[in-house]
Amino acid sequence: MSIRRLIAATAASAGLAAASALAQAPAPSASAASAAAAPDFERIGRFIYAFFRAGGGDAQDLEKPGRAAGVPSALAARAHRLTVRFDAAVEMADAVPDAELRAILDEAAAVHAAIAAWRGTDRPLPAPSSSSS
């Protein structure tokens, strides 16, 4: 499955018209020599975009100080594993198969839904309150 179809399918399942439209946009043409020599920045860029559109940013937010207060430990651990997988996929870029990118996007949507269910809302995580004494 191409990354375009992967993102379009993920976007469609999450109801994300912008990600779906982006995934279906025609790719700029490149010569075979430069395409073979250079990393596929478009592919990984679309993956990063789809990750955050699917709610993967919530998992990363839990890594920030003060954001994980009261989060069930299993959910915090799941969010942490997702963040580690995302970071590794971005770092390795072209070496990551489409199936693994799809699995990460699916897990991002699932973790986002689990965080929203735990919080009782689909709104972004609130900023930690700073208390001054």
Sequence and secondary structure as in RCSB ss.txt:
>XXXX:A:sequence
MSIRRLIAATAASAGLAAASALAQAPAPSASAASAAAAPDFERIGRFIYAFFRAGGGDAQDLEKPGRAAGVPSAL
AARAHRLTVRFDAAVEMADAVPDAELRAILDEAAAVHAAIAAWRGTDRPLPAPSSSSS
>XXXX:A:secstr
  HHHHHHHHHHHHT HHHHHHHHS      HHHHHHS  HHHHHHHHHHHHHTTHHHHHHTTSTTSSTT  HHH
HHHHHHHHHHHHHHHHHGGGS HHHHHHHHHHHHHHHHHHHHHHTS S          
